[in-house]
């Protein structure tokens, strides 16, 4: 299965070591727009409001059930984050990948919406 990461699981970030046994596939962006905000300095929230926000930039990895179980613990799935498949694209190719969306209802209307999460 494929996983799309947009925050601290990306290469160079502090949770990336959890993907050390995963295969990097490509950098990609979401086909649909989603709001992504950085309320807390250390990690972004992707909000499940398709069609709002930006085409979010991230990375795609091929993972197995063992890695998914570890990531579910990190993300607090299903209490803090939910996950489902979205379409991502890279170099004109589209694929389905799992990603994590925050469960908390966030009023993002007056917040800066991000295309990419970068380290400070």
C-alpha positions as CSV (number, residue, x, y, z in Angstrom):
1,X,0.0,0.0,0.0
2,X,1.1,3.6,-0.5
3,X,1.2,6.3,2.1
4,X,1.3,10.0,1.5
5,X,3.1,12.0,4.2
6,X,3.0,15.8,4.5
7,X,4.5,16.6,7.9
8,X,6.9,15.2,10.4
9,X,7.2,11.9,8.6
10,X,8.8,13.5,5.6
11,X,12.5,13.0,5.0
12,X,14.6,15.3,7.2
13,X,11.9,15.6,9.9
14,X,12.0,14.1,13.4
15,X,9.5,11.2,12.8
16,X,11.0,10.1,9.5
17,X,12.9,7.2,11.2
18,X,9.6,5.4,11.5
19,X,9.7,5.0,7.7
20,X,13.3,3.7,7.5
21,X,12.0,0.3,6.3
22,X,9.6,1.8,3.8
23,X,10.4,2.3,0.2
24,X,10.4,6.0,-1.0
25,X,8.3,6.2,-4.2
26,X,8.2,9.9,-5.1
27,X,7.5,13.4,-4.1
28,X,3.9,14.2,-4.9
29,X,1.0,16.7,-4.5
30,X,-2.6,16.0,-3.7
31,X,-4.8,15.9,-6.7
32,X,-7.6,17.7,-4.8
33,X,-7.1,20.7,-2.6
34,X,-7.2,20.3,1.2
35,X,-6.7,22.8,4.0
36,X,-3.4,22.3,5.9
37,X,-2.6,24.5,8.9
38,X,0.2,24.8,11.3
39,X,-1.5,25.8,14.6
40,X,1.2,24.1,16.7
41,X,4.7,24.9,15.6
42,X,5.9,21.4,15.4
43,X,3.4,19.6,13.2
44,X,0.7,20.4,10.6
45,X,-2.9,19.4,10.5
46,X,-4.4,18.2,7.3
47,X,-8.2,18.8,7.3
48,X,-10.6,16.6,5.5
49,X,-12.4,19.3,3.5
50,X,-11.8,18.3,-0.1
51,X,-11.8,21.2,-2.5
52,X,-10.7,23.8,0.0
53,X,-7.2,25.1,0.6
54,X,-4.2,24.0,-1.5
55,X,-2.7,21.1,-3.4
56,X,-0.6,19.8,-0.6
57,X,3.0,18.8,-1.2
58,X,4.5,15.7,0.4
59,X,6.1,12.3,-0.2
60,X,4.8,8.9,-1.1
61,X,6.1,5.7,0.5
62,X,5.3,2.0,0.0
63,X,4.5,0.5,3.4
64,X,3.3,-2.7,4.9
65,X,0.8,-3.5,7.7
66,X,3.6,-3.5,10.3
67,X,4.6,0.1,9.4
68,X,1.0,1.2,9.2
69,X,0.3,-0.2,12.8
70,X,3.3,1.8,14.1
71,X,2.1,5.0,12.3
72,X,-1.4,4.5,13.7
73,X,0.0,4.6,17.2
74,X,2.0,7.8,16.4
75,X,-1.0,9.5,14.8
76,X,-3.4,8.4,17.6
77,X,-5.6,6.6,15.0
78,X,-8.6,6.6,15.1
79,X,-9.1,9.0,18.1
80,X,-6.9,12.0,17.0
81,X,-6.5,11.3,13.3
82,X,-8.5,9.4,10.8
83,X,-7.1,8.0,7.6
84,X,-8.3,7.2,4.1
85,X,-7.2,7.0,0.6
86,X,-6.7,10.1,-1.6
87,X,-5.4,10.6,-5.0
88,X,-1.9,12.1,-5.3
89,X,0.0,13.0,-8.5
90,X,3.6,13.1,-9.6
91,X,5.0,13.8,-13.0
92,X,1.5,13.3,-14.6
93,X,1.0,9.9,-12.9
94,X,-1.8,9.5,-10.3
95,X,-2.0,6.9,-7.5
96,X,-4.1,6.2,-4.5
97,X,-2.4,6.6,-1.1
98,X,-3.4,6.6,2.5
99,X,-3.0,9.8,4.4
100,X,-3.9,11.0,7.9
101,X,-6.5,13.7,8.5
102,X,-7.0,15.4,11.9
103,X,-10.3,14.6,13.6
104,X,-10.6,17.8,15.5
105,X,-12.9,20.4,14.0
106,X,-10.6,23.3,13.2
107,X,-12.0,26.7,12.1
108,X,-9.4,27.3,9.4
109,X,-11.1,30.2,7.7
110,X,-8.8,32.9,9.3
111,X,-5.7,30.8,9.3
112,X,-2.8,30.6,6.8
113,X,-3.3,27.6,4.6
114,X,-0.1,25.8,3.6
115,X,1.0,24.0,0.5
116,X,4.0,22.6,2.2
117,X,5.2,22.0,5.8
118,X,8.8,23.1,6.3
119,X,11.0,23.0,9.3
120,X,11.7,26.2,11.1
